[in-house]
Amino acid sequence: MTSSTPPPALPGNPYAAPGGDPYAQHAGGVNGDQSSQQHTNYRQVSPLDELGAAAQRIAANVERVLVGKPEVVRIALVTLLAEGHLLVEDVPGVGKTSLAKALARSIDCTVSRIQFTPDLLPSDVTGVSIFNRQNNEFEFRPGPVFANIVVGDEINRASPKTQSALLECMEEEQVTVDGHTYHLEAPFMVIATQNPIEMEGTYALPEAQRDRFTARVSIGYPDPAAELAMVDEHSGHNPLAELQPVSHAEQVKHLVETVRAVKLSPDIRRYAVELVSATRRLPEIRIGASPRSTLHLVRAARAQAALSGRDFVVPDDVHAVAVPVLAHRLVLTPEAQAGRRSPAELIRALVQRVPVPQALSQSGPPAGAEWAARGNR
C-alpha cells in the first residue's frame, strides 16, 4: 500500500519562492527565507510537483484540526482530486464535522453548510422560485447547494425525500427546479457526515444516495497520544477558527486536470472491473457494487497515484482505495448481518483473493517507463 501521507514538495516547487503563491504563507512549516535559499536554481515545475505541494499544504492544514488521522485526510484528498463526494460516518464527537469544515476552509472557494433535520425540505437544499410582485415574474433563489463545497451535517437525520434532493446535483452537477436546469460551478464536492443508523433519530441513506458518494471514511477514536495532543492544542483556542486558505478553486480545477491525465493501462482497467464484478458474486452480498463504483474506483486510483508522485496507476493504488470506495455500496444478506460480517472485511478478502492480471504478477510490477507505455496503448 502506498504511503498515507502526500509526498513532500519536490525541488523546483514555485511556491517555495517568496511571493510565488499567496497561500503558501498560511501553510504549516513553510519558511520563505529558507526555501528561497534552497531553491535558488529551481527547475521548471511539473504538474505533479504542483499537485504534491498543494496536497501537502491542504493535508497539513486539515491535520491542525483533525489530529492523528493522516489516513482519513488522505482519503479526503483523494476524493477531492477524483471529483467525488465524501461520506464521513462515525459516532458523535470524533471530528466528522471538523474534518469537513477544515477541508472546506483550506480552499479559497464558495462554501455552504446544511444542517440536516427531520423537518428540512428539498427546496431548503436546492432553492425555490419566488414570485416577484414588482415585475410579475418568478425568480429563482438558489439554495445552499450552489457552492463549490457543500458540507452536509448529519445527513441521515433528514427524511429520504430531502436526501434525494442531492441526487441530481451529486451525479450531474446541476439542479432542476420548476422545469429549469441550473448548472453548478466546478469544482463541486459534497462532504456529508452521518451518525450510525443505530443512533436515535436517524434514517438509513437510500442505496442510490450512498452510491453517489465516491468514498466513505470512519474517523474512529484517537489513540491516547493523539488525544492528549488534541487536548493540549485545542483546549485554549479553536484551531478551526484560525485556519487560512492554502489553495483556491482555480488551482483545484487545475489539479483535477492533472489527475485526469494520469495513465491507466488496459491491465489495470481489467483488474478494476474484475474486482468490482467479484462483489456481485459473493454469497454474503445481496446487492454488489454498481458500474458507477468502477468509475469511482479508477478515478480514485488515479488520484492516489498522483498523490504518490506518479503519472501512472499501479495495483497498489487500486488496493489503497478499494475499501473506502466500495465497502459502503454493498448490501449484505440477512445471514451475513447476523454473522456480523462487515463490507470492509469482505472487500479486504476480495483484494487478497482476486488475482492481479497475469502480465503484472509473473515478474512483479513493471518499471515506470513500461507502465507509461502500457497506459498509452
KOLTIDO-455316 format. One record per residue (C-alpha): residue number from 1; x, y, z negated. Coordinates in steps of 0.05 Angstrom, whole numbers, padded with zeros to 5 digits, always signed. Example, Ala and Ser with C-alpha at 12.3 -4.5 7.8 and 13.67 -1.06 7.14 Angstrom:
BEGIN
 sevo     c1     c2     c3
    1 +00246 -00090 -00156
    2 +00273 -00021 -00143
end
This chain:
BEGIN
 sevo     c1     c2     c3
    1 +00000 +00000 +00000
    2 +00026 +00068 +00016
    3 +00041 +00120 -00037
    4 -00017 +00153 -00071
    5 +00019 +00220 -00073
    6 +00024 +00261 -00010
    7 +00096 +00266 +00015
    8 +00136 +00328 -00003
    9 +00143 +00383 +00047
   10 +00197 +00367 +00098
   11 +00254 +00414 +00115
   12 +00230 +00466 +00163
   13 +00165 +00480 +00128
   14 +00146 +00551 +00148
   15 +00111 +00562 +00081
   16 +00179 +00558 +00047
   17 +00199 +00625 +00078
   18 +00177 +00686 +00037
   19 +00112 +00713 +00066
   20 +00105 +00654 +00113
   21 +00040 +00632 +00081
   22 -00004 +00677 +00039
   23 -00029 +00617 -00002
   24 +00040 +00587 -00019
   25 +00049 +00634 -00078
   26 -00010 +00601 -00113
   27 +00017 +00530 -00105
   28 +00046 +00499 -00167
   29 +00122 +00493 -00169
   30 +00135 +00536 -00107
   31 +00194 +00584 -00116
   32 +00200 +00631 -00057
   33 +00272 +00652 -00072
   34 +00299 +00581 -00079
   35 +00260 +00559 -00018
   36 +00288 +00615 +00025
   37 +00359 +00595 +00006
   38 +00347 +00521 +00020
   39 +00313 +00532 +00087
   40 +00353 +00589 +00118
   41 +00365 +00549 +00181
   42 +00298 +00514 +00187
   43 +00276 +00477 +00249
   44 +00211 +00484 +00286
   45 +00156 +00455 +00241
   46 +00115 +00397 +00267
   47 +00041 +00387 +00256
   48 +00055 +00331 +00207
   49 +00103 +00376 +00168
   50 +00048 +00428 +00161
   51 -00003 +00375 +00141
   52 +00044 +00346 +00088
   53 +00058 +00415 +00059
   54 -00015 +00435 +00057
   55 -00036 +00369 +00027
   56 +00017 +00374 -00026
   57 -00007 +00443 -00046
   58 -00080 +00423 -00049
   59 -00064 +00360 -00089
   60 -00022 +00399 -00139
   61 -00078 +00450 -00146
   62 -00131 +00396 -00159
   63 -00086 +00358 -00208
   64 -00082 +00421 -00251
   65 -00155 +00407 -00266
   66 -00160 +00331 -00259
   67 -00101 +00306 -00300
   68 -00071 +00237 -00289
   69 -00114 +00216 -00229
   70 -00069 +00220 -00166
   71 -00104 +00162 -00132
   72 -00172 +00197 -00137
   73 -00141 +00261 -00109
   74 -00111 +00222 -00052
   75 -00178 +00193 -00031
   76 -00209 +00263 -00035
   77 -00155 +00290 +00012
   78 -00163 +00230 +00059
   79 -00238 +00243 +00062
   80 -00228 +00318 +00076
   81 -00178 +00304 +00133
   82 -00222 +00249 +00161
   83 -00280 +00298 +00169
   84 -00321 +00258 +00120
   85 -00362 +00265 +00057
   86 -00343 +00242 -00013
   87 -00386 +00209 -00066
   88 -00358 +00212 -00137
   89 -00393 +00162 -00184
   90 -00379 +00153 -00257
   91 -00405 +00163 -00327
   92 -00414 +00235 -00353
   93 -00355 +00274 -00378
   94 -00297 +00244 -00338
   95 -00288 +00302 -00290
   96 -00333 +00288 -00230
   97 -00357 +00359 -00221
   98 -00288 +00386 -00238
   99 -00257 +00346 -00181
  100 -00309 +00372 -00132
  101 -00303 +00444 -00154
  102 -00227 +00442 -00156
  103 -00222 +00415 -00085
  104 -00272 +00468 -00062
  105 -00235 +00525 -00096
  106 -00168 +00502 -00067
  107 -00192 +00521 +00003
  108 -00209 +00592 +00020
  109 -00276 +00579 +00054
  110 -00351 +00584 +00040
  111 -00373 +00541 -00018
  112 -00441 +00527 -00047
  113 -00465 +00485 -00105
  114 -00531 +00449 -00112
  115 -00554 +00423 -00179
  116 -00600 +00365 -00161
  117 -00660 +00359 -00207
  118 -00725 +00318 -00203
  119 -00765 +00380 -00181
  120 -00717 +00401 -00126
  121 -00750 +00405 -00057
  122 -00718 +00391 +00011
  123 -00727 +00465 +00030
  124 -00686 +00483 -00031
  125 -00628 +00448 +00004
  126 -00636 +00463 +00078
  127 -00671 +00531 +00076
  128 -00741 +00556 +00092
  129 -00777 +00601 +00142
  130 -00809 +00662 +00110
  131 -00859 +00707 +00144
  132 -00835 +00778 +00151
  133 -00894 +00826 +00150
  134 -00854 +00883 +00178
  135 -00843 +00850 +00245
  136 -00897 +00797 +00241
  137 -00847 +00741 +00252
  138 -00820 +00682 +00213
  139 -00748 +00689 +00191
  140 -00704 +00631 +00171
  141 -00669 +00637 +00104
  142 -00611 +00589 +00103
  143 -00605 +00543 +00043
  144 -00541 +00525 +00005
  145 -00524 +00470 +00055
  146 -00499 +00526 +00102
  147 -00428 +00527 +00075
  148 -00361 +00495 +00091
  149 -00360 +00454 +00027
  150 -00425 +00435 -00008
  151 -00419 +00410 -00079
  152 -00480 +00368 -00098
  153 -00480 +00356 -00172
  154 -00516 +00294 -00198
  155 -00546 +00279 -00130
  156 -00584 +00218 -00155
  157 -00626 +00258 -00204
  158 -00667 +00285 -00146
  159 -00721 +00244 -00112
  160 -00705 +00204 -00049
  161 -00747 +00255 -00010
  162 -00699 +00311 -00029
  163 -00637 +00268 -00020
  164 -00660 +00255 +00052
  165 -00653 +00329 +00066
  166 -00578 +00317 +00072
  167 -00583 +00260 +00123
  168 -00583 +00303 +00186
  169 -00531 +00353 +00164
  170 -00482 +00299 +00140
  171 -00486 +00259 +00204
  172 -00497 +00312 +00258
  173 -00473 +00376 +00223
  174 -00538 +00411 +00238
  175 -00605 +00427 +00205
  176 -00673 +00426 +00238
  177 -00728 +00468 +00205
  178 -00796 +00483 +00237
  179 -00772 +00456 +00304
  180 -00709 +00499 +00307
  181 -00640 +00470 +00302
  182 -00585 +00508 +00266
  183 -00513 +00484 +00272
  184 -00466 +00482 +00212
  185 -00397 +00513 +00216
  186 -00336 +00467 +00214
  187 -00304 +00445 +00171
  188 -00364 +00416 +00135
  189 -00359 +00370 +00076
  190 -00408 +00346 +00023
  191 -00377 +00327 -00044
  192 -00432 +00295 -00086
  193 -00428 +00269 -00157
  194 -00475 +00217 -00186
  195 -00484 +00181 -00251
  196 -00492 +00105 -00253
  197 -00563 +00084 -00239
  198 -00567 +00054 -00309
  199 -00566 +00125 -00337
  200 -00632 +00158 -00357
  201 -00669 +00197 -00303
  202 -00631 +00174 -00241
  203 -00655 +00148 -00174
  204 -00615 +00098 -00132
  205 -00588 +00131 -00069
  206 -00622 +00103 -00005
  207 -00577 +00058 +00037
  208 -00579 +00109 +00094
  209 -00553 +00163 +00046
  210 -00497 +00120 +00019
  211 -00475 +00100 +00089
  212 -00463 +00172 +00108
  213 -00411 +00182 +00053
  214 -00343 +00165 +00081
  215 -00315 +00144 +00014
  216 -00335 +00133 -00058
  217 -00289 +00140 -00117
  218 -00296 +00127 -00191
  219 -00252 +00170 -00235
  220 -00252 +00127 -00297
  221 -00227 +00145 -00366
  222 -00157 +00175 -00370
  223 -00101 +00139 -00405
  224 -00082 +00165 -00474
  225 -00022 +00205 -00448
  226 -00064 +00239 -00394
  227 -00120 +00253 -00443
  228 -00070 +00284 -00492
  229 -00042 +00327 -00436
  230 -00112 +00348 -00418
  231 -00126 +00369 -00490
  232 -00062 +00409 -00493
  233 -00074 +00445 -00427
  234 -00149 +00454 -00427
  235 -00165 +00469 -00500
  236 -00145 +00542 -00497
  237 -00168 +00560 -00427
  238 -00206 +00534 -00367
  239 -00156 +00518 -00310
  240 -00214 +00514 -00261
  241 -00228 +00588 -00271
  242 -00155 +00604 -00255
  243 -00149 +00564 -00191
  244 -00130 +00604 -00129
  245 -00138 +00580 -00057
  246 -00077 +00546 -00028
  247 -00106 +00535 +00042
  248 -00162 +00562 +00086
  249 -00216 +00537 +00133
  250 -00178 +00550 +00197
  251 -00118 +00512 +00172
  252 -00162 +00453 +00151
  253 -00191 +00452 +00222
  254 -00120 +00450 +00249
  255 -00101 +00394 +00202
  256 -00162 +00354 +00224
  257 -00138 +00361 +00296
  258 -00071 +00333 +00274
  259 -00105 +00273 +00243
  260 -00146 +00261 +00306
  261 -00080 +00256 +00345
  262 -00053 +00200 +00301
  263 -00043 +00139 +00345
  264 -00087 +00078 +00335
  265 -00064 +00015 +00371
  266 -00113 -00036 +00401
  267 -00088 -00087 +00350
  268 -00106 -00041 +00292
  269 -00174 -00026 +00323
  270 -00190 -00101 +00329
  271 -00166 -00112 +00257
  272 -00212 -00058 +00230
  273 -00271 -00086 +00269
  274 -00257 -00156 +00243
  275 -00251 -00132 +00172
  276 -00318 -00096 +00175
  277 -00351 -00154 +00212
  278 -00328 -00202 +00158
  279 -00370 -00165 +00106
  280 -00433 -00184 +00144
  281 -00417 -00258 +00138
  282 -00404 -00261 +00063
  283 -00455 -00304 +00027
  284 -00455 -00255 -00031
  285 -00476 -00197 +00013
  286 -00548 -00183 +00034
  287 -00530 -00121 +00076
  288 -00460 -00115 +00103
  289 -00421 -00054 +00127
  290 -00450 -00017 +00187
  291 -00416 +00002 +00253
  292 -00413 +00073 +00225
  293 -00368 +00046 +00170
  294 -00320 +00020 +00223
  295 -00313 +00091 +00250
  296 -00303 +00119 +00180
  297 -00251 +00065 +00165
  298 -00207 +00082 +00225
  299 -00214 +00157 +00213
  300 -00194 +00148 +00141
  301 -00136 +00103 +00161
  302 -00112 +00158 +00209
  303 -00115 +00209 +00152
  304 -00077 +00161 +00106
  305 -00023 +00152 +00159
  306 -00017 +00228 +00168
  307 -00011 +00238 +00093
  308 +00045 +00186 +00093
  309 +00082 +00227 +00146
  310 +00068 +00181 +00205
  311 +00035 +00194 +00272
  312 +00013 +00122 +00279
  313 -00030 +00075 +00237
  314 -00004 +00011 +00206
  315 -00044 -00044 +00170
  316 -00025 -00016 +00102
  317 -00063 +00047 +00119
  318 -00126 +00006 +00130
  319 -00115 -00032 +00065
  320 -00105 +00033 +00026
  321 -00174 +00060 +00045
  322 -00214 -00004 +00053
  323 -00245 -00006 -00017
  324 -00265 +00068 -00022
  325 -00294 +00067 +00049
  326 -00330 +00000 +00050
  327 -00350 -00021 -00021
  328 -00407 +00028 -00033
  329 -00442 +00008 +00031
  330 -00452 -00065 +00012
  331 -00516 -00091 -00018
  332 -00506 -00154 -00060
  333 -00553 -00213 -00064
  334 -00590 -00223 -00130
  335 -00546 -00284 -00144
  336 -00483 -00243 -00135
  337 -00510 -00188 -00180
  338 -00528 -00240 -00233
  339 -00457 -00267 -00227
  340 -00430 -00196 -00239
  341 -00394 -00194 -00173
  342 -00374 -00125 -00151
  343 -00370 -00099 -00079
  344 -00299 -00073 -00092
  345 -00277 -00143 -00114
  346 -00306 -00173 -00051
  347 -00271 -00122 -00006
  348 -00204 -00136 -00040
  349 -00214 -00210 -00028
  350 -00230 -00197 +00045
  351 -00167 -00156 +00054
  352 -00127 -00215 +00028
  353 -00166 -00266 +00069
  354 -00176 -00233 +00137
  355 -00111 -00244 +00175
  356 -00072 -00187 +00204
  357 -00071 -00195 +00280
  358 -00020 -00248 +00301
  359 +00020 -00198 +00341
  360 +00031 -00158 +00277
  361 +00043 -00214 +00228
  362 +00092 -00261 +00262
  363 +00154 -00217 +00254
  364 +00129 -00164 +00207
  365 +00105 -00094 +00226
  366 +00138 -00067 +00288
  367 +00183 -00007 +00288
  368 +00154 +00063 +00293
  369 +00171 +00070 +00367
  370 +00136 +00004 +00383
  371 +00075 +00025 +00343
  372 +00073 +00091 +00380
  373 +00077 +00054 +00447
  374 +00020 +00008 +00427
  375 -00022 +00067 +00405
  376 -00015 +00098 +00475
  377 -00039 +00035 +00510
end
